[in-house]
Each structure stands twice: as structure tokens, then as C-alpha cells.
Amino acid sequence: MAPHMHVPSSRSTAGRPSTHTTTENTEKALDVFTGGGDSDANVRVQSDIQIHPVDIARFVQVGFDEQVNSFATRSGFQPAVIQDIYKNVSSYKDTQKVVKAMRISAMESAKVEIQHLRSEKMREKTQENSDSDEDLYERPGKAKTEPKEEENE
């Protein structure tokens, strides 16, 4: 199980005191659960961690990549498509609007194409049935006879 963070409440639970700690600097401590059932497996992490300026760009990129991948999964488009759209608009919110419009358009187009294919299949089936109906009227062993021309003499 992936670790997750939990901000303890200020209330006691099940007779246990709150794990929320404060210091004079009002720092908050977070419990990071590592997935084990043992409470000793928890790690205390300070929530007011100062990110070094040199690392900000990397963390921003990681967060952005995660956001794009998550959005791509939900929308049904490839992450590269989401990134290309983002490059051409002014905000992530605009990217979401464009992708929503694309998804609606794609679904409408798919519906039209599906109806077209179904109609085509029905025409083919109808044609096959009418061809086989013509075969029912032919007698095996006898050649088709042409209607006789009447002679007017």
C-alpha cells in the first residue's frame, strides 16, 4: 500500500489522546502511514517543510505530470494530447474546457459513425436477403426462360 498522509483531528478518538502536536511556532506534525497495521510504523513529518528554491521547478513538474496523467486517464485522451492543448491555452482550467469539448465532440462523432455503420450493415443484410429470395424462385436443373416475344403478323 502506498504511504498516505493523515492530519489528526484535535479530538480524542477511542480514549486515546490526539496525535496532533503544536509547538510555540504552531508547527503541525503529520502522521505518514506506511501501510502496516502497527502504529509504530507511522513516521512523523513536519507539514511546514520549506522546499529549497532549487527543487521547486522539479516538484512543480512532478505535480504537473501527475495532474496531466490523471486528467488524461479520466478524459480518455493521451497525456501528450493534454500537454499539447495546455501549451496552446492560458490556463489549466482552459485545458479542461477544451478537453471536455473534445470529448463531447468525439462522442457525438462516434454516435453518428456507429449509426452509419449500422445502416450500412442493414442495407447489406437486406441486399443479401433479397438475393437469396431470388434464388428461391429458380428451379434447379431448368434454365431460366425468357418471355416469348409475340409476333404480330
Buried (B, 14 or more C-beta within 10 A) or exposed (E): EEEEEEEBEEEEEEEEEEBBEEEEEEEBBBBEBEEEEEEEEBEEEEEEEEEEEEEEEEEEEEEEEEBBEEBBEEBEBEBEBBBEBBEEEEEBEEBBEBBEEBBEEEEEEEEEEEEEEEEEEEEEEEEEEEEEEEEEEEEEEEEEEEEEEEEEE
